[in-house]
Amino acid sequence: MKGSCVNKFFFGIFLSGLAFSFFVLNACATEKRASVTTPTKIEGKKEILVARALGSGGPFSIIGWCGNTAFLIDSDEFGKEWIDLNGNRVTVSKESDDYPIGCTPDGKWVIYEDRDSARAYKDKRGRIPENIVDEGPGWHGFVMDLYRYEVATGRRQKFAVVRDDSASLVSPDGSKVLLGDRHDSAIKMPEPRWEAVWITNEWLFGDTHWFADSSGIVTMIWNNGYSLGVEFFDEGGWSKEFSLDMLRSSPGANVSLAAVDKDNVLHFVTTEDYPVGDATRKAYNFFRCEIKYKDLVCTLGDGVKEDEDENILSLKLLPSGDVVFDREEDNCIRLVKRRGTVAECLADTRYNDEVYIGIDLIEISPDGRWMAFRRSKLPPPGDRYYGYQYDLFVKEIEY
């Protein structure tokens, strides 16, 4: 930690309207300093080595969790792969134009776009849309085929057509599939049939979440200063855009939607800079919001500030209010319990008798039980590697 004080935080946030005070307690005088090479780890939690040498040394990306017990990984060497926590692998596709989107919540289907199928769109009257863009975010006037792959059987189906600015997201109960902004190139869906739902408004959107009861979705809208879009699809459904300025303590502060919990509560993280001498560091503030009577009602929760000499690289806010994060030059992934004061080390660079040179937080499983992360090390001499060897791990974090 470059000589910084022990990782101890005091989350003192006092809400008066939307004004608040934020404090960080380093406790340098009474706490001994923490070492980045021999951190205090949380013991007793199950840790699993899922896969060694991701991508076999070549470029790769971890698309995300596939349910709560597997991952979707894309690499130059192996293509699109499903890998479960026991290390079992299934090749979904090796076609370079097949773009993986994600999985159904139960992890049984992998969804991807066939970008080789992209074609210029005209409506049923032969008209080209007026709201297309030549470059940058937005609809570029194309549609493409959407496929699903059943992991257990290898069954592959074309099941929908989407615009080039949209994707697909299956509801938690498996009954609906969001297909983004509407068009009229729809096709008949094979069995099993999901109810296709569409965004009513022409939103430029992303970071979309279903409500836990599958009644509707929330999404960040990009083209209006990062506002929030909400749409319900059941009988009496409605759609509305909400400003998020009430969550910002200063103009331009970043707001992100971190999670939607089992009670349909929305969890937001706002990020802003604060001065430290001649430099700046980031403060992260957490909000809990609910949709009540077609309005967005929010309360301020805990938060965290970066140390004076280290930057937070990745931060995940859990629905429980716990925070998991990793920092620059700190060989630990740390957890702070809701209203807690100590940043405990969940995992470090050691695994059994091996010592790695780096560790990176990836993502928390949808059920909040597992933390996915990777450890890095120098490859064996003479092997063909794209920089470092990356091994994929998961560890239990549920208390």
VOLO-977739 format. One record per atom (N, C-alpha, C): z, x, y. Coordinates in pm, whole numbers, padded with zeros to 5 digits, always signed. Example, Ala and Ser with C-alpha at 12.3 -4.5 7.8 and 13.67 -1.06 7.14 Angstrom:
% residues 2
+00780+01319-00569 +00780+01230-00450 +00780+01320-00330 +00708+01285-00225 +00714+01367-00106 +00787+01290+00003 
This chain:
% residues 399
+00000+00082-00120 +00000+00000+00000 +00000+00085+00125 -00033+00212+00112 -00041+00302+00226 +00090+00306+00304 +00202+00297+00235 +00330+00308+00303 +00375+00181+00371 +00311+00067+00345 +00356-00057+00407 +00481-00105+00337 +00551-00199+00401 +00677-00246+00347 +00654-00331+00223 +00760-00354+00149 +00751-00430+00026 +00690-00566+00057 +00617-00617-00040 +00541-00739-00017 +00633-00860-00013 +00692-00881+00102 +00784-00993+00117 +00746-01069+00243 +00726-01201+00229 +00680-01281+00340 +00781-01390+00369 +00792-01426+00497 +00871-01541+00534 +00776-01644+00592 +00760-01756+00524 +00669-01858+00572 +00746-01956+00658 +00759-01926+00786 +00829-02015+00877 +00728-02085+00964 +00689-02205+00929 +00590-02277+01006 +00653-02407+01052 +00661-02424+01181 +00727-02541+01237 +00624-02625+01309 +00612-02749+01270 +00507-02836+01320 +00561-02926+01429 +00497-02921+01542 +00528-03012+01651 +00394-03058+01707 +00351-03176+01666 +00212-03214+01690 +00126-03124+01605 +00045-03040+01668 -00031-02939+01596 +00002-02800+01645 +00110-02786+01719 +00155-02653+01762 +00252-02600+01659 +00244-02472+01628 +00333-02416+01527 +00359-02270+01557 +00464-02220+01494 +00498-02078+01502 +00487-02018+01364 +00448-01894+01357 +00421-01827+01229 +00493-01694+01228 +00570-01669+01124 +00649-01546+01119 +00623-01473+00989 +00628-01341+00996 +00618-01257+00877 +00739-01164+00874 +00808-01160+00762 +00926-01076+00748 +00893-00960+00656 +00900-00837+00706 +00874-00720+00623 +01000-00667+00558 +01114-00689+00618 +01243-00650+00559 +01245-00503+00521 +01196-00417+00609 +01185-00275+00577 +01320-00208+00560 +01418-00256+00631 +01547-00186+00630 +01624-00210+00502 +01602-00324+00439 +01686-00358+00324 +01612-00355+00190 +01480-00354+00194 +01403-00356+00070 +01339-00219+00047 +01336-00173-00078 +01268-00047-00105 +01117-00068-00104 +01043+00036-00076 +00899+00025-00066 +00837+00004-00203 +00726-00071-00204 +00654-00096-00330 +00547+00008-00348 +00528+00053-00471 +00425+00150-00501 +00300+00079-00552 +00183+00122-00506 +00059+00059-00553 +00024+00105-00694 +00083+00211-00740 +00051+00262-00874 +00149+00213-00978 +00269+00177-00940 +00367+00124-01034 +00430-00003-00978 +00350-00109-00962 +00403-00232-00904 +00493-00305-01003 +00575-00393-00950 +00658-00478-01034 +00575-00596-01079 +00550-00608-01210 +00464-00713-01262 +00547-00831-01312 +00486-00949-01305 +00543-01066-01368 +00517-01055-01518 +00620-01046-01595 +00605-01024-01739 +00606-01157-01814 +00559-01152-01937 +00571-01266-02026 +00456-01363-02023 +00359-01344-01935 +00245-01433-01930 +00132-01377-02015 +00063-01468-02084 -00043-01428-02176 -00162-01374-02099 -00212-01257-02142 -00329-01196-02081 -00434-01173-02189 -00560-01206-02159 -00667-01199-02258 -00782-01115-02203 -00826-01019-02283 -00951-00948-02253 -01065-01033-02307 -01146-01090-02216 -01252-01182-02255 -01378-01107-02296 -01419-01010-02216 -01544-00938-02245 -01542-00802-02178 -01593-00702-02249 -01607-00568-02193 -01749-00548-02142 -01761-00460-02044 -01892-00415-01992 -01982-00532-01958 -01937-00616-01865 -02018-00729-01822 -02155-00682-01778 -02258-00750-01824 -02394-00713-01788 -02442-00587-01856 -02363-00532-01945 -02398-00408-02016 -02438-00297-01920 -02366-00292-01808 -02391-00187-01711 -02492-00222-01606 -02565-00333-01620 -02664-00375-01521 -02607-00477-01425 -02688-00523-01329 -02642-00624-01233 -02602-00754-01303 -02497-00817-01254 -02451-00944-01312 -02377-01022-01204 -02359-01151-01229 -02276-01235-01142 -02202-01334-01229 -02076-01360-01193 -01996-01460-01263 -02011-01590-01184 -02084-01686-01241 -02112-01811-01170 -01983-01890-01151 -01898-01890-01253 -01771-01962-01241 -01720-02006-01376 -01611-02083-01370 -01552-02138-01491 -01644-02245-01549 -01644-02255-01681 -01715-02361-01753 -01607-02441-01825 -01560-02548-01762 -01439-02613-01808 -01319-02524-01778 -01219-02527-01865 -01098-02446-01846 -01085-02333-01947 -01187-02316-02033 -01173-02217-02140 -01297-02130-02159 -01388-02131-02063 -01510-02050-02077 -01566-02018-01939 -01667-01927-01938 -01731-01885-01813 -01882-01896-01827 -01947-01909-01712 -02092-01901-01704 -02126-01773-01628 -02201-01684-01693 -02232-01552-01638 -02383-01531-01641 -02436-01473-01534 -02579-01444-01524 -02596-01293-01509 -02677-01233-01593 -02700-01089-01586 -02845-01057-01615 -02891-00943-01563 -03028-00898-01591 -03047-00870-01739 -02942-00822-01805 -02953-00778-01944 -02955-00896-02042 -02867-00995-02021 -02849-01102-02120 -02893-01239-02071 -02932-01254-01946 -02968-01385-01894 -02845-01469-01863 -02859-01599-01880 -02749-01692-01851 -02667-01712-01977 -02540-01674-01971 -02454-01677-02090 -02331-01763-02066 -02292-01833-02171 -02163-01901-02178 -02072-01813-02263 -01954-01779-02211 -01859-01693-02283 -01722-01759-02279 -01663-01784-02397 -01531-01847-02398 -01420-01743-02401 -01296-01788-02399 -01182-01696-02388 -01163-01613-02513 -01228-01650-02623 -01221-01569-02746 -01335-01468-02754 -01418-01464-02649 -01529-01371-02649 -01655-01421-02717 -01655-01547-02764 -01775-01605-02824 -01881-01626-02715 -02006-01595-02747 -02116-01601-02648 -02226-01694-02696 -02283-01765-02600 -02401-01849-02623 -02500-01820-02512 -02623-01785-02548 -02727-01762-02448 -02788-01896-02409 -02774-01931-02282 -02827-02058-02231 -02975-02044-02198 -03011-01935-02130 -03151-01913-02093 -03171-01767-02055 -03289-01716-02085 -03325-01581-02040 -03439-01585-01937 -03478-01703-01896 -03585-01717-01797 -03531-01682-01658 -03600-01594-01589 -03552-01548-01459 -03554-01659-01354 -03641-01761-01372 -03650-01869-01274 -03555-01984-01303 -03476-01972-01409 -03373-02073-01436 -03247-02034-01360 -03210-02118-01263 -03099-02085-01172 -02975-02163-01213 -02871-02095-01262 -02751-02166-01309 -02672-02225-01192 -02633-02351-01207 -02555-02421-01105 -02409-02428-01144 -02382-02461-01270 -02243-02474-01314 -02237-02551-01444 -02120-02608-01470 -02096-02679-01595 -02034-02815-01567 -02038-02901-01666 -01963-03026-01657 -01814-02993-01663 -01728-03080-01609 -01584-03050-01608 -01524-03022-01745 -01582-03082-01850 -01529-03057-01985 -01588-02930-02047 -01682-02866-01978 -01739-02741-02026 -01843-02756-02135 -01884-02880-02169 -01974-02902-02282 -02121-02881-02245 -02154-02899-02118 -02293-02886-02073 -02302-02782-01962 -02407-02700-01967 -02441-02609-01858 -02560-02668-01783 -02553-02669-01651 -02659-02728-01568 -02730-02618-01492 -02865-02625-01491 -02940-02525-01417 -03069-02586-01362 -03122-02522-01256 -03249-02562-01197 -03361-02477-01256 -03474-02539-01284 -03595-02466-01319 -03673-02444-01190 -03653-02330-01127 -03716-02306-00998 -03865-02278-01010 -03911-02252-01131 -04054-02238-01152 -04124-02374-01142 -04047-02482-01150 -04104-02617-01141 -04112-02668-00997 -04071-02588-00900 -04071-02633-00760 -04210-02673-00716 -04220-02789-00653 -04348-02839-00604 -04325-02913-00473 -04430-02915-00391 -04422-02983-00262 -04399-03132-00284 -04312-03186-00203 -04273-03327-00219 -04353-03418-00128 -04397-03530-00184 -04452-03640-00106 -04389-03768-00160 -04361-03861-00070 -04301-03985-00118 -04407-04072-00185 -04368-04190-00228 -04458-04275-00306 -04577-04324-00226 -04571-04308-00095 -04684-04345-00010 -04764-04222+00032 -04733-04108-00030 -04809-03987-00005 -04771-03913+00123 -04656-03946+00180 -04616-03886+00307 -04527-03763+00284 -04546-03663+00369 -04460-03544+00369 -04339-03573+00456 -04219-03537+00416 -04100-03566+00497 -04107-03499+00633 -04046-03565+00732 -04045-03512+00868 -03929-03417+00893 -03826-03424+00807 -03703-03348+00833 -03697-03216+00756 -03812-03154+00729 -03811-03027+00656 -03809-02910+00754 -03765-02793+00704 -03758-02673+00787 -03845-02566+00724 -03893-02474+00808 -03976-02364+00758 -03893-02252+00698 -03776-02228+00754 -03690-02122+00704 -03545-02154+00738 -03452-02079+00675 -03311-02103+00699 -03259-02221+00619 -03132-02261+00642 -03073-02373+00568 -03145-02504+00595 -03151-02588+00493 -03215-02717+00508 -03317-02742+00398 -03382-02858+00405 -03482-02896+00306 -03616-02834+00344 -03673-02757+00251 -03800-02690+00277 -03919-02770+00223 -03892-02894+00183 -04001-02982+00143 -04039-02974-00003 -03951-02918-00087 -03981-02906-00229 -03878-02983-00312 -03921-03020-00433 -03830-03072-00534 -03850-02990-00661 -03749-02993-00749 -03759-02917-00875 -03680-02989-00984 -03709-02950-01108 -03648-03015-01224 -03509-02958-01251 -03422-03048-01295 -03285-03011-01327 -03265-03028-01477 -03208-02927-01541 -03186-02926-01686 -03037-02918-01719 -03006-02965-01838 -02871-02945-01892 -02885-02891-02034 -02791-02804-02070 -02791-02738-02201 -02657-02766-02267 -02661-02826-02386 -02539-02857-02459 -02495-02735-02540 -02378-02682-02507 -02332-02557-02566 -02316-02568-02717 -02260-02677-02765 -02227-02690-02908 -02352-02702-02996 -02460-02761-02943 -02576-02791-03028 -02701-02713-02989 -02705-02658-02868 -02826-02593-02820 -02930-02690-02767 -02893-02818-02754 -02986-02919-02703 -03014-02895-02555 -03141-02899-02518 -03182-02875-02380 -03260-02997-02330 -03222-03051-02211 -03284-03172-02161 -03316-03160-02012 -03435-03203-01974 -03462-03227-01833 -03406-03365-01800 -03314-03373-01705 -03246-03501-01685 -03255-03554-01542 -03306-03473-01446 -03312-03522-01308 -03405-03432-01228 -03439-03477-01109 -03516-03400-01011 -03434-03395-00883 -03426-03276-00822 -03346-03261-00700 -03429-03192-00592 -03388-03214-00468 -03449-03143-00356 -03405-02998-00356 -03480-02913-00285 -03445-02771-00285 -03319-02741-00205 -03266-02840-00130 -03141-02820-00057 -03024-02887-00127 -03043-02933-00247 -02939-03005-00320 -02917-02940-00457 -02815-02988-00525 -02786-02935-00657 -02734-03048-00744 -02627-03025-00818 -02576-03126-00909 -02429-03101-00935 -02353-03208-00943 -02209-03197-00971 -02165-03321-01046 -02115-03301-01169 -02073-03411-01254 -01928-03448-01223 -01899-03577-01223 -01765-03626-01189 -01664-03589-01297 -01535-03586-01263 -01431-03546-01360 -01429-03632-01486 -01461-03763-01474 -01458-03847-01593 -01589-03845-01670 -01687-03767-01622 -01814-03754-01692 -01906-03873-01682 -01881-03965-01590 -01962-04086-01582 -02073-04077-01477 -02058-03991-01375 -02151-03985-01264 -02199-03842-01243 -02317-03830-01182 -02366-03699-01141 -02418-03711-00998 -02368-03628-00910 -02415-03623-00773 -02543-03539-00770 -02649-03596-00713 -02778-03527-00707 -02817-03489-00565 -02722-03495-00473 -02746-03448-00337 -02815-03551-00251 -02902-03504-00160 -02973-03593-00069 -03085-03665-00142 -03108-03790-00101 -03196-03880-00176 -03345-03847-00157 -03422-03877-00261 -03568-03873-00259 -03616-03976-00361 -03747-03994-00376 -03794-04097-00470 -03874-04038-00586 -03841-03912-00623 -03904-03851-00741 -03814-03858-00863 -03731-03961-00870 -03636-03972-00980 -03708-03995-01112 -03646-03948-01221 -03699-03970-01355 -03594-04043-01438 -03637-04100-01551 -03544-04168-01640 -03459-04063-01711 -03328-04081-01706 -03237-03983-01766 -03220-04010-01915 -03229-03905-01999 -03205-03924-02143 -03056-03945-02171 -03028-03981-02296 -02888-03993-02338 -02826-03856-02355 -02698-03838-02318 -02611-03936-02255 -02646-03957-02107 -02647-04081-02064 -02686-04113-01928 -02566-04110-01835 -02579-04030-01732 -02482-04031-01624 -02536-04116-01510 -02448-04183-01441 -02490-04261-01324 -02525-04165-01211 -02650-04170-01166 -02694-04082-01057 -02648-04140-00923 -02580-04058-00844 -02537-04099-00710 -02592-03998-00609 -02612-04047-00485 -02678-03967-00382 -02596-03970-00254 -02612-03866-00174 -02551-03864-00041 -02628-03961+00049 -02556-04049+00116 -02620-04149+00201 -02683-04086+00324 -02610-03993+00387 -02656-03931+00510 -02729-03800+00480 -02815-03760+00572 -02887-03633+00557 -02797-03517+00599 -02695-03491+00519 -02603-03383+00550 -02656-03251+00497 -02636-03146+00575 -02656-03010+00526 -02520-02966+00475 -02501-02971+00344 -02366-02966+00291 -02351-02860+00183 -02226-02829+00151 -02192-02735+00044 -02043-02735+00021 -01997-02662-00081 -01856-02659-00118 -01807-02800-00143 -01868-02865-00241 -01844-03007-00268 -01745-03024-00382 -01657-03123-00368 -01557-03154-00470 -01556-03305-00496 -01542-03342-00621 -01516-03482-00655 -01367-03511-00635 -01335-03635-00597 -01197-03679-00608 -01159-03687-00755 -01031-03670-00784 -00986-03662-00923 -01013-03790-01001 -01015-03904-00931 -01040-04032-01000 -01188-04067-01008 -01276-03972-00968 -01422-03989-00976 -01475-04100-00885 -01399-04140-00784 -01441-04248-00695 -01538-04200-00588 -01536-04072-00554 -01621-04021-00448 -01611-03871-00435 -01673-03819-00328 -01678-03674-00308 -01635-03638-00165 -01593-03513-00151 -01571-03454-00018 -01654-03327-00013 -01708-03295+00103 -01795-03179+00115 -01790-03123+00255 -01809-02994+00267 -01818-02931+00397 -01961-02949+00450 -01972-02989+00577 -02102-03008+00641 -02127-02890+00733 -02235-02820+00710 -02261-02693+00779 -02322-02710+00917 -02403-02813+00935 -02485-02819+01056 -02412-02880+01175 -02282-02896+01166 -02210-02958+01276 -02076-02890+01297 -02076-02757+01293 -01952-02683+01315 -01853-02693+01202 -01903-02703+01079 -01817-02714+00961 -01722-02833+00972 -01782-02951+00972 -01705-03074+00964 -01690-03114+00818 -01625-03228+00793 -01600-03275+00657 -01675-03405+00633 -01748-03411+00522 -01814-03535+00482 -01740-03598+00365 -01721-03728+00372 -01654-03804+00266 -01742-03922+00229 -01763-03942+00099 -01838-04059+00054 -01777-04112-00075 -01757-04246-00077 -01710-04315-00197 -01825-04397-00253 -01838-04397-00387 -01953-04458-00451 -01922-04588-00524 -01796-04623-00541 -01763-04744-00613 -01789-04867-00525 -01763-04984-00578 -01785-05107-00502 -01707-05101-00371 -01774-05135-00263 -01712-05124-00132 -01711-04983-00079 -01795-04897-00138 -01798-04757-00097 -01843-04738+00047 -01811-04623+00102 -01844-04594+00241 -01861-04444+00259 -01920-04405+00372 -01949-04266+00401 -01911-04237+00545 -01849-04119+00569 -01805-04088+00705 -01793-03937+00721 -01821-03891+00842 -01805-03750+00877 -01683-03734+00967 -01599-03634+00936 -01476-03610+01011 -01481-03472+01078 -01440-03465+01203 -01421-03336+01268 -01298-03267+01208 -01305-03134+01200 -01191-03056+01150 -01126-02975+01263 -01158-03010+01387 -01103-02935+01500 -00951-02944+01506 -00893-03052+01454 -00748-03066+01459 -00678-02963+01370 -00752-02901+01277 -00693-02798+01192 -00703-02659+01254 -00780-02647+01361 -00804-02516+01423 -00706-02495+01537 -00638-02382+01537 -00547-02349+01647 -00622-02287+01764 -00748-02247+01739 -00832-02193+01846 -00976-02227+01814 -01061-02240+01915 -01203-02271+01890 -01268-02164+01803 -01346-02207+01708 -01417-02114+01622 -01341-02066+01500 -01214-02105+01486 -01137-02064+01368 -01203-02123+01242 -01214-02041+01139 -01281-02084+01017 -01195-02181+00937 -01256-02285+00881 -01187-02382+00797 -01263-02392+00665 -01191-02383+00553 -01254-02399+00422 -01175-02498+00338 -01247-02571+00252 -01186-02666+00160 -01151-02592+00032 -01022-02574+00005 -00978-02491-00107 -00971-02568-00238 -00926-02694-00234 -00905-02767-00359 -00885-02915-00328 -00907-02998-00431 -00871-03139-00430 -00784-03161-00552 -00660-03205-00532 -00567-03211-00646 -00574-03346-00718 -00489-03361-00819 -00493-03479-00906 -00455-03607-00832 -00392-03595-00716 -00356-03711-00635 -00455-03735-00522 -00571-03671-00529 -00677-03682-00428 -00636-03626-00293 -00538-03536-00292 -00500-03466-00169 -00595-03348-00148 -00644-03330-00025 -00734-03221+00009 -00653-03104+00062 -00684-02984+00015 -00613-02864+00058 -00710-02774+00133 -00676-02744+00259 -00761-02662+00345 -00693-02530+00379 -00776-02428+00401 -00729-02299+00452 -00803-02272+00582 -00729-02243+00688 -00791-02199+00813 -00762-02051+00832 -00857-01981+00890 -00846-01837+00910 -00869-01805+01057 -00782-01722+01112 -00799-01680+01251 -00751-01536+01266 -00802-01468+01366 -00763-01330+01394 -00642-01326+01486 -00559-01224+01464 -00449-01199+01558 -00444-01048+01583 -00407-01007+01706 -00413-00864+01741 -00299-00784+01680 -00333-00663+01634 -00234-00565+01588 -00273-00432+01652 -00213-00400+01765 -00251-00280+01838 -00394-00292+01887 -00476-00195+01851 -00617-00197+01890 -00704-00270+01788 -00646-00314+01678 -00721-00379+01572 -00683-00527+01564 -00745-00598+01471 -00709-00737+01444 -00686-00755+01294 -00601-00849+01260 -00578-00889+01123 -00592-01040+01115 -00596-01093+00993 -00619-01236+00974 -00491-01309+00935 -00478-01429+00988 -00371-01520+00949 -00433-01639+00878 -00374-01680+00766 -00424-01790+00686 -00322-01904+00693 -00365-02020+00738 -00278-02136+00749 -00326-02244+00653 -00233-02315+00591 -00266-02410+00486 -00233-02552+00531 -00324-02645+00502 -00308-02785+00539 -00327-02874+00417 -00253-02985+00416 -00269-03091+00316 -00319-03216+00389 -00431-03272+00341 -00491-03387+00408 -00516-03499+00308 -00510-03623+00357 -00538-03740+00275 -00629-03834+00352 -00708-03912+00277 -00789-04017+00337 -00707-04146+00334 -00673-04196+00453 -00593-04318+00463 -00660-04414+00561 -00696-04532+00511 -00759-04634+00594 -00880-04577+00667 -00963-04506+00593 -01086-04446+00644 -01061-04345+00757 -00945-04283+00753 -00912-04178+00848 -00861-04056+00773 -00869-03940+00836 -00822-03815+00776 -00688-03780+00837 -00583-03778+00754 -00446-03752+00800 -00398-03621+00738 -00357-03526+00823 -00326-03391+00776 -00187-03347+00820 -00124-03264+00737 +00003-03200+00772 -00010-03051+00747 +00059-02973+00829 +00057-02828+00817 +00158-02781+00715 +00117-02690+00627 +00207-02635+00526 +00239-02490+00552 +00242-02410+00446 +00276-02269+00458 +00155-02189+00506 +00171-02058+00506 +00061-01969+00544 +00099-01825+00514 +00007-01735+00542 +00031-01595+00517 -00049-01512+00617 +00008-01399+00657 -00060-01303+00743 -00086-01174+00667 -00195-01109+00703 -00223-00978+00646 -00122-00876+00697 -00095-00773+00612 -00015-00660+00658 -00087-00586+00769 -00016-00502+00838 -00074-00427+00949 -00183-00331+00902 -00174-00282+00778 -00267-00177+00736 -00350-00216+00614 -00355-00344+00579 -00435-00385+00463 -00499-00521+00487 -00620-00537+00436 -00693-00662+00449 -00689-00740+00319 -00672-00872+00330 -00684-00958+00214 -00832-00972+00179 -00867-00944+00054 -01006-00950+00011 -01044-01088-00040 -00955-01151-00115 -00981-01282-00171 -00849-01358-00179 -00851-01486-00141 -00730-01567-00141 -00762-01703-00200 -00679-01747-00295 -00697-01877-00359 -00570-01959-00338 -00586-02075-00275 -00476-02168-00256 -00478-02270-00368 -00370-02278-00446 -00363-02371-00558 -00312-02506-00510 -00347-02615-00578 -00297-02747-00540 -00144-02755-00536 -00078-02671-00615 +00068-02669-00615 +00126-02613-00486 +00042-02548-00404 +00090-02480-00285 +00113-02332-00306 +00104-02285-00431 +00114-02142-00458 -00013-02072-00408 -00002-01942-00379 -00114-01865-00328 -00133-01742-00417 -00258-01717-00455 -00294-01597-00531 -00394-01519-00447 -00374-01388-00434 -00466-01309-00350 -00466-01163-00394 -00571-01091-00353 -00573-00946-00370 -00607-00883-00236 -00570-00753-00222 -00583-00685-00095 -00646-00548-00112 -00697-00501-00003 -00760-00370+00000 -00659-00261-00035 -00697-00173-00129 -00617-00058-00169 -00480-00096-00225 -00467-00218-00274 -00345-00261-00342 -00386-00296-00484 -00349-00216-00581 -00397-00233-00718 -00324-00344-00792 -00306-00454-00725 -00241-00571-00783 -00309-00698-00735 -00307-00801-00820 -00334-00937-00775 -00198-01005-00765 -00171-01063-00651 -00035-01109-00622 -00026-01260-00609 +00094-01312-00636 +00122-01454-00627 +00243-01477-00538 +00231-01572-00447 +00344-01617-00366 +00366-01764-00397 +00483-01799-00445 +00515-01938-00474 +00526-02017-00344 +00500-02146-00353 +00513-02232-00236 +00654-02220-00178 +00660-02195-00049 +00784-02171+00025 +00858-02049-00026 +00788-01963-00100 +00849-01840-00148 +00842-01730-00045 +00906-01617-00074 +00909-01504+00019 +00860-01375-00043 +00841-01373-00175 +00805-01248-00242 +00665-01260-00301 +00582-01160-00272 +00447-01152-00330 +00455-01073-00460 +00470-01144-00571 +00485-01078-00700 +00349-01037-00756 +00351-00933-00838 +00228-00881-00897 +00199-00954-01028 +00088-01029-01030 +00048-01098-01152 -00019-01005-01251 -00104-00917-01200 -00179-00824-01286 -00212-00700-01206 -00209-00583-01272 -00244-00459-01203 -00356-00388-01280 -00372-00260-01256 -00485-00186-01315 -00457-00137-01457 -00342-00171-01512 -00310-00126-01649 -00333-00238-01750 -00393-00200-01864 -00408-00293-01975 -00380-00215-02103 -00270-00250-02169 -00223-00174-02285 -00215-00025-02248 -00287+00061-02318 -00281+00204-02288 -00390+00249-02192 -00472+00156-02144 -00581+00191-02053 -00535+00178-01908 -00586+00267-01824 -00561+00259-01680 -00696+00253-01610 -00721+00144-01542 -00846+00124-01470 -00831+00176-01327 -00943+00183-01256 -00939+00233-01118 -00943+00121-01015 -00967-00004-01059 -00972-00114-00964 -00950-00247-01032 -00914-00348-00953 -00892-00484-01004 -00933-00582-00895 -01003-00690-00933 -01054-00787-00837 -01028-00929-00887 -00978-01013-00797 -00959-01155-00827 -01094-01226-00827 -01116-01313-00925 -01240-01389-00933 -01217-01535-00897 -01147-01610-00983 -01128-01752-00957 -01019-01806-01046 -00959-01918-01003 -00857-01988-01080 -00925-02099-01159 -00881-02122-01283 -00941-02228-01364 -00915-02364-01301 -01002-02462-01327 -00985-02594-01264 -00850-02658-01289 -00789-02632-01405 -00657-02691-01432 -00542-02609-01376 -00573-02496-01310 -00469-02414-01248 -00389-02329-01344 -00428-02325-01471 -00349-02251-01570 -00385-02103-01574 -00515-02071-01558 -00561-01934-01580 -00615-01871-01452 -00591-01743-01438 -00650-01664-01331 -00754-01571-01394 -00878-01577-01345 -00982-01487-01393 -00993-01368-01299 -01006-01249-01357 -01018-01128-01276 -01093-01023-01356 -01136-00920-01287 -01206-00811-01355 -01138-00679-01321 -01139-00590-01418 -01092-00453-01395 -01213-00360-01403 -01212-00255-01325 -01326-00163-01322 -01282-00022-01358 -01376+00052-01419 -01349+00191-01452 -01481+00267-01455 -01473+00398-01451 -01594+00479-01461 -01652+00466-01601 -01784+00459-01615 -01844+00443-01747 -01834+00571-01828 -01852+00562-01960 -01854+00683-02044 -01967+00776-01999 -01948+00906-02011 -02052+01002-01970 -02184+00977-02042 -02294+00978-01965 -02426+00963-02022 -02472+00822-02043 -02382+00722-02028 -02422+00583-02047 -02495+00532-01923 -02582+00433-01944 -02657+00374-01834 -02574+00260-01773 -02521+00286-01657 -02439+00185-01591 -02479+00172-01445 -02463+00051-01396 -02493+00019-01258 -02366+00040-01175 -02324+00166-01161 -02201+00194-01086 -02082+00207-01177 -02010+00097-01197 -01888+00097-01276 -01902+00007-01398 -01809+00023-01491 -01797-00071-01601 -01694-00176-01561 -01733-00304-01573 -01644-00414-01538 -01608-00492-01663 -01477-00509-01686 -01427-00588-01798 -01362-00715-01744 -01388-00827-01810 -01340-00957-01766 -01212-00995-01838 -01111-01039-01760 -00981-01078-01814 -00941-01215-01759 -00849-01281-01828 -00779-01396-01775 -00630-01378-01801 -00549-01442-01717 -00404-01438-01737 -00344-01571-01696 -00244-01615-01772 -00174-01739-01739 -00100-01722-01606 -00108-01825-01523 -00032-01822-01398 +00056-01945-01383 +00040-02045-01469 +00117-02168-01457 +00263-02138-01489 +00352-02182-01402 +00496-02161-01426 +00556-02281-01495 
